Amino acid sequence: MTEKLSPRAILDKLVSFPTVSHDTNLPLIEWVQAYLAGHGITARQHPHETDPAKAALFAHVGPDIEGAVVLSGHTDVVPVAGQPWSTDPFTVVEKDGKLFGRGTCDMKGFDALAIWALVEGHYAGLSRPLQLALSYDEEIGCTGAAPLIVSMNKYLPKGSAVIVGEPSMMGAVTGHKGGTGFKVHVRGFEVHSSLMHTGVNAIMYGAKLIDWANEMNIENRAKDPTAIAGTFEPPWTTVHVGTIEGGTAHNITALDCHFGLDFRFVPGESRADWVARAKAKAADIEAEMQAVVPETYIDMQEFFSVPPLTPEENGAAESLVRSLTGDNASRVVSYGTEGGHFQEAGYSTVICGPGDIAQAHQPDEFLTVAQFDAGHDFMQKLLAACA
């Protein structure tokens, strides 16, 4: 039998794997699979559909019945390049009551606690099963969650309550906005800028779609929010462009313009409606372009889609977390998580994990020892509830 590791020892090991989203996570996944196997727990990998360097992992302990509590975490982290770290980001350093390291807060701290709980639960003789779900590519749009859930439902009895361990200071978060992002490519036609009326400036036509985003934000902000929307900050669907590039020289109409266009929509609003509105506006602009030069176009490629997490009425996951934490506060967040995918797949879902989201993605990211201990206490109570 493999030696049982403490939550802290597991955290040290997980952080040592530099699982930045654009790199592989397989060494981490293979280590977790081997560690669980050493304790008699079968864990399955679900490989990325197109990238052999990535995989998700899931496992089940306890009776082979439905109704498990699912502990959901992601294995990828954001880059450290260009950030002024004062410690090695891939080594956990404890200092002043804080555990520094990339992913300690978001969210390998929870992952370590979940792996620890799975092993403890395996030996405890549970009456209610526990499941572990570790995904890839959460940080680039939660793209690994949906295929992981499909694979879990194929091989495991379906769970009834999902706890997504994103940092929430161990409070229950019951809702978040949905999100959809597009990579927009505007293809224009180059001419000398003195004859710009005979060309199609991709940047200037792209700016029309960006200005539409500004108009939508003004329009949405002016609306009276619904009851659900009113719980969010801001209480309206946002349309955002964060990067743009294009053009060759200041005196040439731009041949190409590339930018990202994304939506964070409040629960209750239709993702399909927002996508349709954006594409309709792009089609109108494209028609203007093609009236000048027919071969110009606007291409929109969706690169992520995250369903919203809608607060549940008497949700099983929320009730479980509140019973274990004693927390009765109402919380929603404007960022997305894999919780929306689980809820869309029919799971009762809540967010609860150690750490402060303000530390996520930061240089010198940290998780306080007190929060890690609070997460450990939560897992111990969960095991008792499932015993």
N, C-alpha and C positions, 0 to 999 in steps of 0.2 A: 504493500500500500504506500502511496505517495504521502509524504509528510503534509499535514494540514498547515496551511499558511494563514497568518493573521491578515485582517483587512489591510493593514499598513504594508505588509510584505507584498501582498498582491498589487496594491497601488504602485509601489516602487517598480515592480516588474512591468506593469502596463505602461507607465509613463516612459520607461526605457525604450519602448518601441516608437520610433518617429513616424507615426501614422498620419502624416499630413495628407489631406484629401487627394492631392495629385500624385501621391506615392502609394506603395503597396501597404496593405494591412495584414497580409497573410502571416508573417511571423507572429504577430499578436494572436491571431485567430488560432493558429496551430498550437501555440503555447497553451491557450485556454483549453482547447480540445484535449491536449495531452494531460494537462493538470486534472481536468474533470475525469478523464479516463482512468487516471491513477487512483481515483476514488470510486471507481465502478459506475461512473455516470457516462452514458452515451450522449455525445453531442454531435449534431449534424452540421456540416457546412452547406451553405447555399452559395455557389459561386456566382460572381457577377456575370451577367449574360454575355458581355462582350469583352470584358477586361479580366484576363486570367490572374492578374495580380491582386484581385480583391475578392473577398468572400464575407458573407454573414455567417452567424452561428446561432443555433438554438438548442435547448435541452429541456428535459422534463424530469422532475424527481417527485416521488410520492406515488400514490395509487394511480393506476392507468385509467383515470376517469376525467370527464369534463369538469369545468369549474375552477381551473387553476388560477392562481394569482401570477400574472406575467410581469416580470421585471425587465423593462425595456431600456436599453442604452445604445449609444453609438460609439464606434471605435475610432473614428477619424477626428482629427484636430485641425485647427487652422494653422497657416504657416507662421514661422518665427522670423523669416528673412526680413531684414531691415528694422526689426524691433530692438530697442536697447535693453536687452536682458542683463541683469547683474549676476545671474547664476546660469548654470547649464540647464537649458529648458527641458532636456530629456533625462534629467536626474532630479528626483524629489529631494529638495533641501528644506529642512525644518529650521525655522528661525522666528523668534518672537511670536510663537503660537500660530504660525502659518506654515503651510506646506506649499512651497513654490515648485512650479513645473508646468509645462504645457499640458493641459488637459486635466490637471488636478481638480479644477472646478468644473470644467465643461468637457467631458463628463466622466472621466475615468475614476473619479472618486466614487461615484455611484456604481460604476461598473465593478469596481473592486468589492464593494459591499454586497452587490448582487451575487457575484461569483462565490464569495464567502458564505452567503446565506444558502445558496444552492447546495454546497457541500455539507453544511451543517444540517440542512433539511433532509438530505439523503440519509444521514445517519440517525436522524431523530424519529423516523417512523411517522411521517405526516399523515393526517387524515384528509387534508386538502392539499392538492399538489401545488408545486411551484414550477414556473417555467422561466427560462432565461432567454432573452432575445437581444443579440448584439448585431447591429447593422453597420453598413459602410455608407459613405458619401452623404451623411446627414448635413454636413456643413456646406454642401453645394446644392442644396435643394431637397433634402430628405428623399433622394432618389432611390436609396436602397431599401426603404421601409416596405413599400408595397409588394415587391417580389419576395421579400423575407416573410411577410405575413401569409402570402399564398403558399409558400413552401411549408411553413409551420402548420397550416390547416390541413396540408396533405399528409403529414407524418405524425402530428400530435393531437391528442384530444383537445378540443377548443377550450381556451381559458375564458373566464367570465369577468375578470377585472384586470386592467392593465395599469401599472404604475410606471410612468415615463419619468426617469430620474434626472431631468434637466434641473439646473440649480434654481431652487425656489426658497432657500432658507428653511427647508423642511416644512413649508406651508403648502396647503392644497391649492393648486391652480386649476380651475375648472373650465377655462375657455381661452382660446387664442384665435387670432385672425388667420384666414387662409392666405395663400400666396400663389402667384403665377408669374413667371418671368419669360420674356422673349428676347432673343438675340435678333435685332433688326438690322438688315442690310439694305441700304438705299443705293441703287445702281443708277448713276447719272450718265452724262455725256460731256466729254471734255471739249471745250473750245477756249480761245483766248478770252479773257474776261471783258475785253472791250467789245466783244460780240456775244455777250452772255445771253442775249435773248434767243440766240440760235442753239445754245447748249442747254443742258439740264444740270444744275448745280445740286449734287446729291446732299451736301450739307444744308443748303438753304431749304430744300424740300423736306429733308429730315427734320429740320427745325419746326416745320409746320405740325408734324406729329408730336414733337416735344411740347410745342405750345398748346396742343390739344390736351396733353397731360396737365399742364398748368390750369387750363380752363376747367377740367374735370375736378381738380382739387378745390378750386374756388367754388364750384357748384356743389360738391359734396359737403364742403365745410359749412355752407349756408343752409343745408337741410336740417330740419329737426330730427335728431337721431331717434331710432327705435329704442325700445327698452333695453334690448341686448346690446345694441351699438353704443348706447350711453354709458355702458360700464367700461368701455375701452378708452385708451388715450393714444392718439386722438379718436374721437367717437365717430369716425367716418372712414370710408375706403380711400386709400391713398394710391396715387399713380406716380411713379418715380423713375427718373433717369439718372444713373450715377456715373456712367462713363460714356465717352464719345470720342471717336477718332475718324479721320478722313482727310481727303484733299492731298494735292501734290505741291502746289505753290500758290501764293496769294493772287497771282494773275492768271490762274487757270480755273475754270469752273470744275468743281470737285467731281471726280469720277465715282468715288465711293464714299459712303458714310456708314459707320457701324456704331451702334449704341445698344445699351440694354434698356428694356422697358419692363417694369414690373409693377404688380398690383398687390396690395395687402388689403384684402376685403373682409368686412365684418361679417360674422355669422348672420345668416338670414338673407344676404345678397347673393345673387347667382354669379358664380364664376363664369359660366357659359355666356351670360349676358354681357359681362365686361369684356370677355374675349371677342365677342361678336361686334361690340361697339368699336373696339380698337381696330379690328380688321376692316370694318366698314369705313372708318376714317382713313386708314391706310389706302384702301381701294380708291377713295375719292382723290387723294393726293396723287396716287399712281396714275389716275386718269388724266390729271393735269400735266404730269410729266410726259406721258405717252402722246399727248396732243402736240408736243414739241418734237420729241424723238421717240418713235414707237417701241424701240427695243429697251427702253429704260423700265425699271421695275422697283417694287419694294417687297422684300422677302422677310417673313417673320417666322422664326423657328422657336417653338417653346422648348425651354431647357429645364424648367422645373415646374411642378404643380403640387402645392401642399394644401390639403383640405383643411377647413377651419375645425377647431375643437369647440363644439357647442355645449354650453353648460347643460347638464342632464337633470331631469326631474327625478329625485330619489335615486341617483346613480350609485350602483354597487361599489364602484371603485372609489368614488368620493366618500361614501359612507365608511368604507374600510379605512381609508387614510385618516379621516377625522377621528375615528374610534381609537386609532393607534397614537395619534399626535395630540388629541385634545384641541385641535385647531378648528375654530368655527368662523374664521374670517373669510370674506368673499374676495377672490382674486381672479383677474383675467390679465392676459399679456398680449402685446401687439406683435410679438415675433411668432414664428411658426415652429412646430415640433412634429415629431413622428406620431404624436397623439392623434392628430387628425386622421391619419391613415388607419390607425387601429379602430377609431370610432366609426369611420366609414365602412370598415370591414365587419362591424357588428359587435365590437367589444365596448363594454363600459370602460371609460378611460379618465384618468386624472394625472396631473403632473405633480410630482413631489420628489425633491432631491436636495442634497446638501450643497451649500455654497450660494454665493451672491452672483446673479447674472451680470452685474456690473464688472466683475473680474474676468468674465469670459472674453477671450480673444485679445487680452491685454498683454503687453510685455510684463514680465514678472507676475504672470497669472498665479493666483494662489487660492487655496482652500484652507479655511481656518481649522485648526485641530478641533476646536469646539464643535464646528459643523460636522466634521468627519465623525466625531464621537456621537453626535446627535443622530447621524445616519446609522451608525452601528447600533445604537439603542433602538432605533426604529425597526431595524432588521430583526433584532432579538424579539421584539414585541410581535412582529409579523410571524416569526417562526412559532411563537407560543400560540398565536391565534389559529395557525394552521395545524397545530399538533393534535 
